[in-house]
């Protein structure tokens, strides 16, 4: 079993599980996983690079199709107020995701990723099943011999999970191909408590969930496959005991080690950049668009002001979800439908913990001496003048941004905030 050291710093693999029959060769179309004891691959610039190319691809939005659902699983993806940038339980929230495409009885495609808070820290190479480290501080933690054992054993468990799923599919008489997903994690709270979970799905639907401390696998649907898997796993006490042991000490210790080494990246603050412009929405309507980008962490509040007063929620006002950028920051847009002849002045207000008690206020060009299609732009260098109430001072166009040093190897985003044609506004930077 996996047990924690009484001091809470180390954990070891006890032979009772290490000697168990847990062998499974990778499918024929894949090579075997690389030895954990070998060198951990880093980014293209060696140890000075912050991201492995696969981590960069994931962050840039060019991840594998199986992984597209991951961002939907992160908590707090809506634009919302937050009193603190970094609640400890958010920066000490470890999750891992595995997607298994069972093509046929002898072939399986596997993708996976582990995150701490919202940062990808380890990505599984789908072609070699090797583990790619995304940050130098994660490299330091994984150099620990006991962490290597934990990661190596975790891969063995995943390989056996694939074998188990093939057996269940055969017993249930289901046809290939099938897609299974495993989502598990552990969150540590400031008061010393923790919350852990293990969930599995099939075909985009909940399948079974594990009840921590009860050693029960509960079906989440009435399908024969869910009932078969839940009963088989519940009857296998060795599997439940293994999970309880790993989640009780090794994983929490791993999280604490990662948090200690990666605090600078986990708790970084990047203030937002905003631009406001208008589009014609109809014969007598304008759509004001407020684009906000390049902020971190994720929680943010975007509101509209009319003549200096905040507008309440209404059908004319809409704010998108918060989406990721390629440089590990975030973006969103908020729109407001108005009449071009209503005689009011409008501004977009952005509140983010990186701004302290200040608000970033960006007026729409009309009424400020600008043409209708000319955007109002606010950049980080102008935050000192972006106080409430805002001043009637046109904000100049920003300089183009250069990538953050820790993200210099990432491709630039060309999606939501890419440059466009007339009426698109300008791309904001530092």
Buried (B, 14 or more C-beta within 10 A) or exposed (E): BBBBEEEEEBBBBEEEBBEEEBEBEBBEEBEEBBEBEEEBBBBEEEEEBBBBBBBBBBBBBEBBEBBEBBBEBBEBBEBEEBEEBBBBBBBBBBBBBBBBBBEEEEBBBBBBBBBBBBBBBBBBBBEBBBBBBBBBBBBBBBEBEBBBBBBBBBBBBBBBBBBBBBEBBEEBEBEEEBBBBBBBBBBBEEEEEBEBBBBBBBEEEBBBBBEBEEBBBEBBBEBBBBBBBBEBBBEBEEBBBBBBBBBBBBBBBBBBBBBEBBEEBBBBBBBBBBBBBBBEBEEEEBBBBBBBBBBBBBBBBBBBBBEEEEBEEEEBBEBBEBBBBBBBBBBBBBBBBBEBEEEEBBBBBBBBBBBEEBBBBBBBBBBBEBEBBBBBBBBBEBBEEBBBEBEEEEBEBBEEBEEBEBBBBBBBBEEBBEEEEEBBBBBBBB
